[in-house]
Amino acid sequence: MYAIVEVGARQYSVKKNDIIEVNKQVVEKGKDIVLDKVLLVCSDKTIEVGQPYVKGVKVEASVLGQFKGEKSMAYKYRRRKNWHWSKGHRDQLTGLKIKSIELGL
């Protein structure tokens, strides 16, 4: 069984015991969080697609912690002008471990 959930402005395909990295959520480490914006649920024989969300389905996850993502660099230069510019950025992320996918049928 898997589900596609929306966290923030992004969508993630999740199964039980998956670990995902999402944009920073304001939740303490070790707490549980319920993701109720489920776009699609696929069980053994059925697929349910929401319009926009599937009703009665929720995904439970536990928060593993807050951390920074991998550094991305932006670099510009102008040839023959002795001009360059670089800037780095690291996203603030939250690690989630999926505990269960509950169907409310």
Buried (B, 14 or more C-beta within 10 A) or exposed (E): EBBBBBBEEEEBEBEBEEEBEBEBBEBEEEEEBEBEBBBBBBEEEEEBEBEEBBEEBBBBBBBBEBEEEEEEEEEEEEEEEEEEEEEEEEEEBBBBBBBEBBBEE
